Amino acid sequence: MNLFAIFADRVHQALARLNQAGKLAVLPERGRVVVEPPRDPAHGDIATNAAMMFSKEAGLKPRELAELLVAELKGAEGIAEASIAGPGFINLRLTPETWT
Protein backbone atom coordinates (compact mmCIF):
# COMPACT_ATOMS: atom_id res chain seq x y z
CA MET A 1 0.00 0.00 0.00
CA ASN A 2 1.46 3.39 -0.93
CA LEU A 3 1.26 6.63 1.04
CA PHE A 4 -1.65 8.01 -0.99
CA ALA A 5 -3.68 4.82 -0.50
CA ILE A 6 -3.03 4.96 3.25
CA PHE A 7 -4.32 8.51 3.48
CA ALA A 8 -7.25 7.80 1.15
CA ASP A 9 -8.18 5.18 3.74
CA ARG A 10 -7.85 7.76 6.54
CA VAL A 11 -10.16 10.14 4.63
CA HIS A 12 -12.69 7.35 4.12
CA GLN A 13 -12.50 6.45 7.83
CA ALA A 14 -13.23 10.10 8.67
CA LEU A 15 -16.25 10.02 6.33
CA ALA A 16 -17.41 6.81 8.03
CA ARG A 17 -17.13 8.42 11.49
CA LEU A 18 -19.17 11.40 10.27
CA ASN A 19 -21.78 8.99 8.88
CA GLN A 20 -21.92 7.04 12.16
CA ALA A 21 -22.31 10.29 14.11
CA GLY A 22 -25.26 11.28 11.92
CA LYS A 23 -23.43 14.26 10.39
CA LEU A 24 -23.25 12.67 6.94
CA ALA A 25 -26.43 11.19 5.51
CA VAL A 26 -24.75 8.71 3.18
CA LEU A 27 -21.33 7.02 3.19
CA PRO A 28 -19.62 7.55 -0.19
CA GLU A 29 -18.06 4.63 -2.03
CA ARG A 30 -14.49 3.97 -0.95
CA GLY A 31 -13.07 4.06 -4.48
CA ARG A 32 -14.29 7.60 -5.09
CA VAL A 33 -12.00 9.18 -2.49
CA VAL A 34 -9.13 10.89 -4.34
CA VAL A 35 -5.90 11.67 -2.50
CA GLU A 36 -2.99 13.11 -4.46
CA PRO A 37 -0.12 15.59 -4.27
CA PRO A 38 -1.35 19.20 -4.16
CA ARG A 39 -0.75 21.34 -7.25
CA ASP A 40 1.36 23.70 -5.14
CA PRO A 41 3.70 21.92 -2.69
CA ALA A 42 3.50 24.96 -0.40
CA HIS A 43 -0.10 23.91 0.39
CA GLY A 44 0.87 20.64 2.01
CA ASP A 45 2.01 17.09 1.37
CA ILE A 46 -1.30 15.54 0.32
CA ALA A 47 -4.60 16.97 -0.93
CA THR A 48 -8.09 15.56 -1.32
CA ASN A 49 -11.18 16.80 -3.07
CA ALA A 50 -13.45 14.49 -1.03
CA ALA A 51 -15.60 17.38 0.23
CA MET A 52 -16.08 18.67 -3.32
CA MET A 53 -16.95 15.18 -4.60
CA PHE A 54 -19.44 14.18 -1.90
CA SER A 55 -21.05 17.41 -0.74
CA LYS A 56 -24.10 17.11 -2.99
CA GLU A 57 -24.99 13.59 -1.89
CA ALA A 58 -24.23 14.59 1.72
CA GLY A 59 -26.66 17.50 1.46
CA LEU A 60 -23.98 19.99 2.49
CA LYS A 61 -22.03 22.78 0.84
CA PRO A 62 -18.48 21.66 -0.05
CA ARG A 63 -16.91 23.99 2.51
CA GLU A 64 -19.26 22.72 5.25
CA LEU A 65 -18.30 19.13 4.55
CA ALA A 66 -14.63 20.13 4.37
CA GLU A 67 -14.89 21.69 7.84
CA LEU A 68 -16.35 18.46 9.23
CA LEU A 69 -13.67 16.38 7.53
CA VAL A 70 -10.82 18.60 8.69
CA ALA A 71 -12.07 18.29 12.28
CA GLU A 72 -11.97 14.49 11.93
CA LEU A 73 -8.63 14.36 10.12
CA LYS A 74 -6.77 16.55 12.61
CA GLY A 75 -6.70 13.64 15.02
CA ALA A 76 -5.76 10.98 12.46
CA GLU A 77 -2.46 9.14 12.71
CA GLY A 78 0.29 10.69 10.63
CA ILE A 79 -1.42 14.03 10.06
CA ALA A 80 0.29 17.08 11.54
CA GLU A 81 -2.06 19.66 10.02
CA ALA A 82 -5.28 19.71 8.00
CA SER A 83 -6.61 22.84 6.32
CA ILE A 84 -9.22 23.94 3.80
CA ALA A 85 -8.35 25.70 0.57
CA GLY A 86 -10.77 27.45 -1.75
CA PRO A 87 -14.28 26.08 -1.95
CA GLY A 88 -13.52 22.82 -0.15
CA PHE A 89 -10.21 21.22 -1.06
CA ILE A 90 -8.43 19.73 1.94
CA ASN A 91 -4.66 19.95 2.31
CA LEU A 92 -2.76 17.74 4.71
CA ARG A 93 0.72 18.08 6.15
CA LEU A 94 2.16 14.82 7.36
CA THR A 95 4.16 14.25 10.52
CA PRO A 96 7.93 13.75 10.15
CA GLU A 97 7.47 10.18 11.48
CA THR A 98 5.19 9.38 8.56
CA TRP A 99 8.00 10.04 6.12
CA THR A 100 10.48 7.73 7.87
N, C-alpha and C positions, 0 to 999 in steps of 0.2 A: 504494500500500500504506500503510495507516495504522499508527500506533505499536503498537497491540495485535496486528495481524497480524505485524508484524516480530518482536515478542517471542514470539508463538505459534510462529513459525518457530524462534526460538532454543531454546525449550523442546523442540520436536520434535527439533532437532539434538542436544540433550543426551540425549534418550531414545535416539536412534540411536547415539550414542557408547557409551552404556551397553549397548545391544544388541550392538554390535560387540565390546565388551570382555568379553562373556559374563556381564555382571551383570544383564541383563534378558533373560528367555527369549524374549519376543515383542515386536516393535515395534508399538506401537499405531497405529491409523489417524491420519493427519495431521489430519483434520477434527474429531477428538474432543478435541483440545487446546483448552481454554478459558482465555483470558487476558483479564482485565477489571480495572476499577478495584476496589480493596479496599473493603469496606463502611465501614471506618474509615480515612480518609486518613492517620492517624498510623501506620498499619501499613506504609505504603510507597506507591509510585506505581502498581504493577501487582501483581496477584495471579493465581495459577493453582491450580486444584484437580487438576492432572494426576496427582499422586501418589494422590489419593483415587480418581480415575476408573480408573486402570490397575493399582492394587496387586494386585487379585485375579488378573487375567490374568498379572501378572508373578510371582505366587507369593510376594509380599512383603507385610508389613504396610504400611499407608499411610505411617507415619512413617519406616520403613526406606527406602522408595522416595523419600520426600521428602529424606532425608539424602543419598542418592546423587545426586539431581537438584540439590540445593543445591550440592554439591561441584562438579558440572559447570558450573552456571550462574555460579558466582563468577568464573570466568575469561572469561565471554562478553562480547563487545563491548557497551558501553553500560550494563552492570550494575555499579553501585557496591557493592551489598550484596544478599545473598540470605539469607532466614531462614525458619524453619519456625514456623507458628502452629497451635496446637491439634493435632488428630490427623494433620495432614499437608498443610495448606494452605501454599503457598509465597508469600511476599511479596518483592517486588523493589523496590529503590530504584535509580533510574536516575542515570547520571552527568549532571552539568550540561551537558556537550557534547551529550548525546542530545536535550536539550530545545531546543538552538539550531539 
